[in-house]
């Protein structure tokens, strides 16, 4: 009597299962390979934001506490899409105490530029202090130093 190794239906199911698994595996490998090739062979735009003082040569170096201090800065969106910015203007004394002078927010279209000009009143301080413009959730900030002219 001959020995049977199994029915042809079981063998067919096994072969079909292997083909399905191989097809799924091939799809995922091809998909990953396609992304790598696409990223390596196509231009991917650099995404960043520019933040700078609008007129750095006009930044004051001597101020009096309580006086209005003009702060003008420029934001340029190069994020490849519309982007919302939130910023603070801070003042830090030489002893390390930081005061938020103002907060603001704006939305810029891709490649748009905004010029922000504000007057801020400094708290009472002696010696030297730092004025900072800080963009939230971005590695962008700019700073300048002022001296108390009452000394």
C-alpha positions in Angstrom: 0.0 0.0 0.0 1.5 3.4 -1.0 2.1 6.1 1.7 0.3 9.3 1.2 2.0 12.6 2.0 -1.2 14.6 2.3 -4.0 15.8 0.1 -3.3 18.0 -2.9 -5.6 20.7 -1.4 -3.4 21.0 1.7 -0.3 21.4 -0.5 -2.1 24.0 -2.6 -3.1 26.0 0.5 0.5 25.9 1.8 1.9 27.1 -1.5 -0.8 29.9 -1.7 0.0 30.9 1.9 3.7 31.2 1.1 3.0 33.2 -2.1 0.7 35.6 -0.1 3.4 36.1 2.6 6.1 36.7 0.0 3.9 39.2 -1.9 3.2 41.2 1.3 6.9 41.1 2.2 7.8 42.3 -1.3 5.3 45.1 -1.1 6.7 46.5 2.2 10.3 46.1 1.0 9.5 47.8 -2.3 7.6 50.6 -0.5 10.6 51.3 1.8 13.0 51.1 -1.1 10.9 53.5 -3.1 10.9 56.2 -0.3 14.6 55.9 0.0 15.2 56.2 -3.7 12.7 59.2 -3.9 14.3 61.0 -1.0 17.8 60.4 -2.4 17.1 61.5 -6.0 14.6 64.4 -5.6 15.1 67.8 -4.3 13.7 68.2 -0.8 13.2 71.8 0.2 15.0 73.0 3.3 12.5 74.1 5.9 13.5 77.0 8.3 12.5 80.4 9.6 14.6 83.5 9.6 14.5 85.9 12.5 16.6 89.0 12.7 16.6 92.6 14.0 15.3 94.8 11.2 17.8 97.6 11.9 20.6 96.1 14.1 22.7 99.3 13.8 19.8 101.3 15.5 19.6 99.1 18.6 20.0 101.2 21.7 22.9 100.4 24.0 21.9 102.9 26.8 18.4 103.0 28.3 16.6 104.1 31.4 14.3 101.8 33.3 10.7 102.5 32.5 11.5 104.2 29.2 9.9 103.0 26.0 12.4 100.8 24.2 11.8 100.3 20.4 12.1 96.7 19.3 11.9 95.9 15.6 12.5 92.5 14.1 11.7 90.6 11.0 10.4 87.0 10.5 10.7 85.2 7.2 8.8 81.9 6.6 10.8 79.4 4.5 9.0 76.4 5.9 7.5 75.4 2.5 4.0 75.9 3.8 1.9 78.4 5.8 3.3 78.6 9.4 2.0 80.1 12.7 4.5 81.8 14.9 4.3 82.7 18.6 6.9 85.0 20.0 7.9 86.7 23.3 10.0 89.7 23.9 11.8 89.2 27.2 14.1 91.3 29.4 16.7 89.6 31.6 18.7 91.5 34.3 22.3 90.8 35.2 21.0 89.0 38.3 19.1 86.6 36.1 15.5 87.8 36.6 13.5 87.5 33.4 10.4 89.6 32.7 8.2 88.9 29.7 7.6 92.3 28.1 5.1 91.2 25.5 3.8 88.2 23.6 2.5 88.0 20.0 1.5 85.6 17.3 1.1 85.7 13.6 0.6 83.4 10.6 2.8 83.7 7.5 2.3 82.1 4.1 5.3 80.3 2.7 8.1 82.8 1.8 6.2 85.7 3.4 8.0 88.3 5.5 6.7 90.2 8.5 8.3 93.3 10.1 7.2 93.7 13.7 7.9 97.0 15.5 6.9 97.5 19.1 7.8 99.7 22.0 8.4 98.0 25.3 8.7 99.5 28.8 11.7 98.0 30.7 11.3 97.2 34.4 13.6 98.8 36.9 17.1 97.4 36.8 20.7 98.4 37.4 23.8 97.5 35.3 23.3 95.5 32.2 20.3 93.7 30.8 19.5 91.5 27.8 16.5 92.0 25.5 15.5 88.8 23.7 13.0 87.9 20.9 12.2 84.2 21.2 10.1 82.2 18.7 8.2 79.4 20.5 8.7 75.8 19.2 11.6 77.0 17.0 15.4 77.1 17.6 15.2 80.8 16.8 16.0 83.7 19.1 17.9 87.0 18.9 19.3 89.1 21.7 20.9 92.5 22.4 22.4 94.1 25.5 21.5 97.4 27.1 23.1 99.3 30.0 21.2 101.3 32.6 22.0 104.9 31.7 21.0 106.2 35.1 24.2 104.9 36.7 
